[in-house]
Amino acid sequence: MATARKYNVEAVFKGAPKKSDFKIVEETLPAIKDGEFLAEAIWLSVDPYMRLFVNSSNVGNTMFGEQVAKVIESKNENFKVGDYVAGMFGWRTKTISNGDQVRKLDRSVYTDDKLSTGLGILGMPGATAYIAFLSICAPKEGETLVVTGAAGVVGSAVGQIAKIKGCRVVGFAGSDEKVQYLKSLGFDEAINYKTMTSLKETLEKTCPKGIDMFFDNVGGEFYDTIIPQMNTSGRVAVVGCISQYNLENPEKGPRLNPSILAKELTIKGFVIYNHLPRWPEAFKAIGEWIEKGQLKYNETVTEGFDNMFDAFSGLFTGKNTGKAVVKA
Ligand SMILES: NC(=O)c1ccc[n+]([C@@H]2O[C@H](COP(=O)([O-])OP(=O)(O)OC[C@H]3O[C@@H](n4cnc5c(N)ncnc54)[C@H](OP(=O)(O)O)[C@@H]3O)[C@@H](O)[C@H]2O)c1
C-alpha cells in the first residue's frame, strides 16, 4: 500500500492566503482496483484561480489543483506504467485515478525537459491565452493591444500571439526585470506599473492611436482607467482580476457604461474549462510557434512539495515570471 502526502485546506482564506490555511497530512492509499492507476506527482501547479475558488466546502479536503504525474501502477489499459498524465489530482504526492478527465501527455511533445509545460504554456494557461485572445479580441494587423499581468504565463503568451498577428503590444508588469523580459519577447512597450506615475498618461503616451484590444488579467484600477481610453468598437477580454482576489471588501469602481455604450465596446468574460474542445488546436498552434522561435516562455520553479505554499503566495507578490510550477 502506498502512502501519499497532501495539503488539506484548514480554513477559507481571509485576505492574503496564510500558511496556516493549509496542513500537510499523510494518507495511506488502498490497493488499486480494476480500471484504476496510481500516479506519482512530478510537477505541481499553483495558479491564481486557486485563491478565488477555495470556499467552505473545501475545508477539511485536499487542496485542488492540476499536476503532471507518472503512472507507477496500473489496472487501466489506457494508462500504462511509465505514462505521464496531467490531471486535477490536487496538492498531493500520490493519487489513485480511474482516468476520468485525465490528459495523457504525448511524449513526443512533452519530452523530459518539457513535462512542466503541460501545466503552463502547453496546458491550461496557454490554452487560455490562445482561445481567449483570438476569440474575444479578434486581432487585426496594426491594432493596439494592452495586456495586464503581462509577464505571467497567460499575459506573456497573449502579447507574443498579438505580435505574431501584426499588432502593437503594450504590457504592464510589476518590476524592471519583468519589463526587460517583455521587451526581450518583442513587446513594443513594457511598463513597470509599480513605479509609473500616472496610468492614464502612460496609456496616452504608449498608445498614441488609442487602444483597440484590452486583455485584462488584473482588473481594478487598470480596468477602470483603460475602458474609457478604448477606441470605438474595441474588444475587452476579462480573463483575470488578480488585484481583487485578496481584498476582504470589494472595491467600488467608476461608472463605465457611458464609455461602453458610446464606443460600442465588446466586453466578454472567459472561463477556460468551458472551452475544452479547443485545447488541442491551441496546443498545436502554440507548439508550432515555439518550434519556429516565434513564441518563448519562462517558468519559475519552486523546488519541493513542502514549499507549495510559498510558490502559491508568491503569485500575489509577483515572485513568478511566466508559469509558477513546483517540482515535487
Ligand atoms: N478565466 C480563465 O479561465 C483563466 C485561466 C487562467 C488564468 N486566468 C487568470 O489570468 C490571470 C493571469 O494568470 P497567470 O496564470 O498568467 O498568472 P501569473 O500572471 O503568472 O501570476 C500572477 C502575477 O500577477 C501579478 N499580480 C499579482 N497581484 C497583482 C496585483 N495586485 N496587481 C497587479 N498585478 C498583480 C504578479 O505579477 P506582477 O509582478 O506583474 O505584479 C504575479 O506574478 C490571473 O488573474 C488568473 O486568475 C484566468
The ligand as a Tripos MOL2 file, in Angstrom:
@<TRIPOS>MOLECULE
LIG
   48    52     1     0     0
SMALL
NO_CHARGES

@<TRIPOS>ATOM
      1 N1        -10.5320   32.9740  -16.9380 N.am      1 LIG1
      2 C1         -9.8030   31.8780  -17.0380 C.2       1 LIG1
      3 O1        -10.2560   30.8330  -17.4770 O.2       1 LIG1
      4 C2         -8.3700   31.9640  -16.5770 C.ar      1 LIG1
      5 C3         -7.4460   30.9390  -16.8550 C.ar      1 LIG1
      6 C4         -6.1080   31.1180  -16.4450 C.ar      1 LIG1
      7 C5         -5.7440   32.2740  -15.7600 C.ar      1 LIG1
      8 N2         -6.6890   33.2200  -15.5040 N.ar      1 LIG1
      9 C6         -6.3490   34.4790  -14.8380 C.3       1 LIG1
     10 O2         -5.4060   35.1340  -15.6430 O.3       1 LIG1
     11 C7         -4.5370   35.9070  -14.8230 C.3       1 LIG1
     12 C8         -3.0840   35.5290  -15.1300 C.3       1 LIG1
     13 O3         -2.9020   34.1750  -14.8210 O.3       1 LIG1
     14 P1         -1.4610   33.5340  -14.8770 P.3       1 LIG1
     15 O4         -1.6260   32.0860  -14.6750 O.co2     1 LIG1
     16 O5         -0.7530   34.0360  -16.0710 O.co2     1 LIG1
     17 O6         -0.8030   34.1360  -13.5550 O.3       1 LIG1
     18 P2          0.5770   34.9030  -13.4440 P.3       1 LIG1
     19 O7          0.3840   36.1720  -14.1790 O.co2     1 LIG1
     20 O8          1.6570   34.0270  -13.8720 O.co2     1 LIG1
     21 O9          0.8290   35.1800  -11.8740 O.3       1 LIG1
     22 C9          0.3530   36.1810  -11.1830 C.3       1 LIG1
     23 C10         1.0110   37.5430  -11.4640 C.3       1 LIG1
     24 O10         0.0130   38.5310  -11.2750 O.3       1 LIG1
     25 C11         0.6210   39.7380  -10.8910 C.3       1 LIG1
     26 N3         -0.1070   40.3400   -9.7590 N.ar      1 LIG1
     27 C12        -0.3030   39.8070   -8.5240 C.ar      1 LIG1
     28 N4         -1.0160   40.6530   -7.7610 N.ar      1 LIG1
     29 C13        -1.2360   41.7620   -8.5190 C.ar      1 LIG1
     30 C14        -1.8990   43.0000   -8.2840 C.ar      1 LIG1
     31 N5         -2.4790   43.2830   -7.1190 N.pl3     1 LIG1
     32 N6         -1.9270   43.9250   -9.2820 N.ar      1 LIG1
     33 C15        -1.3440   43.6630  -10.4900 C.ar      1 LIG1
     34 N7         -0.7090   42.5090  -10.7760 N.ar      1 LIG1
     35 C16        -0.6580   41.5610   -9.7950 C.ar      1 LIG1
     36 C17         2.0570   39.4210  -10.4540 C.3       1 LIG1
     37 O11         2.9310   39.9560  -11.4300 O.3       1 LIG1
     38 P3          3.4760   41.4790  -11.3210 P.3       1 LIG1
     39 O12         4.8700   41.3540  -10.8110 O.co2     1 LIG1
     40 O13         3.3760   41.9480  -12.7340 O.co2     1 LIG1
     41 O14         2.5850   42.2260  -10.3820 O.co2     1 LIG1
     42 C18         2.1140   37.8890  -10.4890 C.3       1 LIG1
     43 O15         3.3790   37.4260  -10.8830 O.3       1 LIG1
     44 C19        -4.9360   35.6450  -13.3880 C.3       1 LIG1
     45 O16        -5.7650   36.7000  -12.9590 O.3       1 LIG1
     46 C20        -5.7280   34.3500  -13.4690 C.3       1 LIG1
     47 O17        -6.6740   34.2530  -12.4450 O.3       1 LIG1
     48 C21        -7.9730   33.0740  -15.8860 C.ar      1 LIG1
@<TRIPOS>BOND
     1     1     2 1
     2     2     3 2
     3     2     4 1
     4     4     5 ar
     5     4    48 ar
     6     5     6 ar
     7     6     7 ar
     8     7     8 ar
     9     8     9 1
    10     8    48 ar
    11     9    10 1
    12     9    46 1
    13    10    11 1
    14    11    12 1
    15    11    44 1
    16    12    13 1
    17    13    14 1
    18    14    15 2
    19    14    16 1
    20    14    17 1
    21    17    18 1
    22    18    19 2
    23    18    20 1
    24    18    21 1
    25    21    22 1
    26    22    23 1
    27    23    24 1
    28    23    42 1
    29    24    25 1
    30    25    26 1
    31    25    36 1
    32    26    27 ar
    33    26    35 ar
    34    27    28 ar
    35    28    29 ar
    36    29    30 ar
    37    29    35 ar
    38    30    31 1
    39    30    32 ar
    40    32    33 ar
    41    33    34 ar
    42    34    35 ar
    43    36    37 1
    44    36    42 1
    45    37    38 1
    46    38    39 2
    47    38    40 1
    48    38    41 1
    49    42    43 1
    50    44    45 1
    51    44    46 1
    52    46    47 1
@<TRIPOS>SUBSTRUCTURE
     1 LIG1         1 GROUP 0 **** ****
